[in-house]
Amino acid sequence: MPVATKICEFVNNKAKPDWWRYTLNKAIELGKLSTTELEVAYLVAKMEYGLEDKCPDYSVLVKPAKATGYHTEIEENKLISIGNIENISALASQQKIEFSATGLTVIYGNNGVGKSSYAKILKNACLTRGEIPELKHNVFKGRAGFPSAEIQVQSNQKLELVQWNTQIEPHPRLKAIRVFDSDSSIHYLTKTGILDFKPTALKLLDELLIASAFILDKAKTEEVNRTGFVGDFFI
């Protein structure tokens, strides 16, 4: 069993805190947690223990962790096409973009024709690093449903058509496809830390420890601000 899967099973145990699942899911999605994710983890912890009212999407925030995209690839996955797009910018639903199974495919066109919108779909459906871009509806039309698309992949010479939308669980074969753009490069270049080697899956535990320390420090700070006490000492 892959290490990342074992970590997810450990965190998904009902005896473990809910905020662990939120933290691990974000670490899997982003690679490294920012202050924003750490603040949300702290808020989730407060909601879990009754210090804050639970928000409407609490169950979504603490959904079971899945290691999609972290396993060693045992099959070759290729992006073949994307089409039948609904509720995403002004992209035409009947338009289909095909990618060569071999070599390089170049997509070009004038500004505003939708190139970046297709890239945003792939960054949501596949595996990337950095912030996941929001898929917006056509501002000239009413909201008619969730953003969706048909994405065809080839795995070990077999074709599979994935009915993808923003509400489904991550698809293993889509998450085996890496998407790299300028935003991803900024994410990699601006990360700091010592130069070392550690299996990628074990870095998930590092992020969990970072979140734990953040929550502990923040809770102590709030305790001092409210009571003037730290443990048995008055400040």
N, C-alpha and C positions, 0 to 999 in steps of 0.2 A: 504494500500500500504506500503511495507517495507520501512524503513527509507533510506536505501541505494539507492533504486529506486527513491525516492523523490529527493535525493541529485543529482543523475545523471540527472534527468529531469531539475533541476535548472541549473546545469552546462551546459547542452546541449542547453539551450536557445540561440538563434542566437545573442542576445544582449550581451552575456557574452564573455569574451576573449577566443581565441583559446587555449592559453596555460593552461587555467583551465582544458580543456578536457584532454590534454596530462598529466597533473599532476595527475588528478583523476584516469585516466586509470592505470598509474604507481603505484599509491597508492593501487588500488584494486589488481593489479598483485603482488606487492612486499610486501605490508603491511607497509613498511617504506621506505622513499626516502633517497638515499645516495647522496653524493655530485655530483656524475655523473648525476643522474636524475635532480637534481636542476640546474646544469649547462646547461643541454639540455633545461629545461623549460625556462631558461633565453634567450637562443638562439632562441627558438620558439617565445618568446615574441618580440624579436628584429626583427625577420622575419615578424611577424604579422603586425608590425607597420612601416615596410619599412626601418628599420635600417640595415638589412642584406637581401641579396637575398634569396628567398625561395629555400630550397633544393628540389630535385626531389621527396622525400618521405614525403613532408610536409603534404599532405592530410592524409597520414597514421598516422603520429604523432598526428594529431589533430582530429582523427576520434571520433564519438560520444562515450561518456562514457557509459559502461554497467556494472551493478552491479552483473554480473554472479558470483555465488559462495558466495555472501554475504547475500542471503536471508535465512530466517529460513527454514529448510528443512521440507517439507510437505509430502515427500515420501521417501521411503528407496531405495537407489541406490547402486548397487553392480557391481563390475567389474567381468565379466564372462570370457572374452577371448580377446586376441589381436593377429592379424595375417594379412596375405596378405600385408606384409610390402614392400614398394617400396622406393628406393633412400635413404636408411638410413644405413650408415656404410656398413658392409658386411653381414647384416642379410638376410637370405634366405626368399624370398617372400612366399614360400609354407609352411614355418614353422608357427605353431600356438601354442600359450601357453594358456592353460585353467586354470581358477581359480575356486576353489570350492565356491559355493554360501553360504556354511556354514563352520565354522571352519577356519583353517589356511592353506594356501598353501605355501610350501617352494620350491623355485627355486634355484638349485645349479648346479655347473659345474666348469670346469677348467678355468683358466685365458684366456681371449681372445675369449671366445665362444659367447659373446654377451649379458651377463646379464646386464651390465651397460647401453648398448644401449637401451634395453627394458625399463629400468628405466627412461632413458632420454625421451623416447617417452611419458611415463606416466606423467612426470613432465611438459612436454609441453602441453599435452592434458587436464590434470586434474588440481586440485588446489594445489599449493604448496607455500612455502615461500622461500625467498632468490633468488639468480640469476637463471634464466631459462637457462638450458644448451643448447648449439647449437647442432642441429642435422646435422651431416656431411654426405656427400655422400661417396660412396665407392671410395677411391683414385685410384683404379685400373680400374675404369670405368668412362666414360664420364657422365656429368650431363644429366639426362634424364627427369627431372621433379622435382616437389616439394616433399619433404619427406611426406609420407602418410602411413596410416594403417587403417585396419578395427578393430574397438573396439566395442565389444559387452557388453552391460550393462543390468542389470535387475532392473526395477523400479516397485515396488509394484507387484512383481511376473510376470511382463510382460517383455519380451526380446525385445531389440532394438539394431540393428546393425548400428553403426555410421561410416560413410565414412569420416574419419578424415584426414586432411592435415594441413600444417603449415599456409595456407592462408585463411582458413575458419574462421568465427566468432566463439568465444568461445561457446561450446555446454553446455547448462544448466545442463544436467545430468552428463556429464563428470566433469564439474566444481564443482559438489556436492560431488565428490570423492576426498578425501585428500591424498596427497602423502607426506610422511615424511621420510627423510633420514639424513645422517650425515651432509650434507650441510645445511639442514633446521634447524637442531639442533644448528649449529654454528650461524645461523642467529638469532635464538631466544636468545641464550646465550650471544651474544655480543651486543644486544640492551641495551641501558641505558635509565634511566628515573625514575621518581618517581613511587612508587607502588600505584596504584589506580585502580578503576573499572570504566570503561566507555564502553557503548555499542560499539561493533566493528565498526559499520557503522559510528558513530560519530567521530571515530579516522581518518576517511577519511578527515573530515573538518580540523583536526589538521594539516595534511600533506599539505593541500591547503594553510593554513595560514603560515606554515613554508616556502613554496615555494614563497608566496607573499612577506614575509619579506626578503628572500634571493634575490629576483629580485630587490626589492627596494634598498637594501644596495649596490648591485652590480652596479646598474644604477647610484647611487650617487657617488660611487667610480670612475666610468668611467667619469662622468661629471667633477669631480675634476681634474682627470689626463689630460683631454683634454683642459679645460678652466682655471683651477685654481680658479674657483668660486664654492661656495656652497650657493645656493640661492642668497642673495644680498651681500655676503661677499667674498672678494678675499683672497686667502691663498698664 
